[in-house]
């Protein structure tokens, strides 16, 4: 997986989160920010890692996102490894 593919997965993850009010609330709570702050964070390169970490925090989040994005759930973990380094397994 390339870094661009990994960023595309993170971007799709953010779109998925944005479409679910419960996930938006959880993301805001985890970030400790409000909507305006979250928008500012979204412009930073490390935001993609934050989104993937948020999704990976709960198995059901990963499964729901992967199904919606029509990708294998393992690709979310792989994208996180590509963007943030480390062993994906």
N, C-alpha and C positions, 0 to 999 in steps of 0.2 A: 504494500500500500504506500502510495506517495503522500507527502505532506499535504498536497492539494486535495487529494481524496479524503484524507483525515479531516481537513478543515471543512470540506463539503458535508461530511457526516456530522460534525459539530454544528454547522449552520443549520442543517436539517433538524438536528436535535433541538436547537433553540426555537425554530419555527414550531416544532411539535409542542414544546413547553408553552410557548406563547398562546397556543390554541386551547389550553386547558387552564381554567381559572385556579383550580386547586394547585396545579404544578407551579403556576406563576407565583401564587402566595408562598409556597414552600421555597421557591428560588429566592424570592425577595427576603424571606426570613433568614435563609442561609447566608445570603450576601450581606445582610445587615444594612441594606440600602432601600431607598424608595425607587419608584419607577424612573425618575430622572437620573438617579445615580446608576441604575442598572443600564440605562441607555449609554451613559458615559463609559461604563465598564465594557460594554459590548464593542466599543471601538478599539479596545486594547487587545494585543495578540494573545495574551494568556487567557482571555475570556473563553476561547474554544476549549481549553483544558478544564476550566471551571464548569462549563456546560456538561462536558463528558463525565466529569467526576460526579456531578449532581445526578445524572442519569444512572451511573453505575452504582450509586449509593444503595439503590433498592432494585432487587431482581425484577420486580414487576414493572418498574419504570423502563428498564432496558428492554424487556420483552414487548411492552406496549409500543415503545418507540420503534424497535426493529420491525415489528409487524406493520406499523403505519408506513415506515420508510421502505418496506419490502427488502430488508437486508438481514443477513444472519446476525443474531445477537453478538456473536464473537467479534464481528467487525467493529462494534462500538469499543470494546476493550482494545482491539488492535489500533484503532484510531487514537485512543488515549495514549497508548505506548509510543506511537509514531510522533505525536505532538509533544509528549512530555518525557520521552525517554523511558528507559526501564524495560524489563521483560514483560511482554504482554500476557504471559501465562504464569 
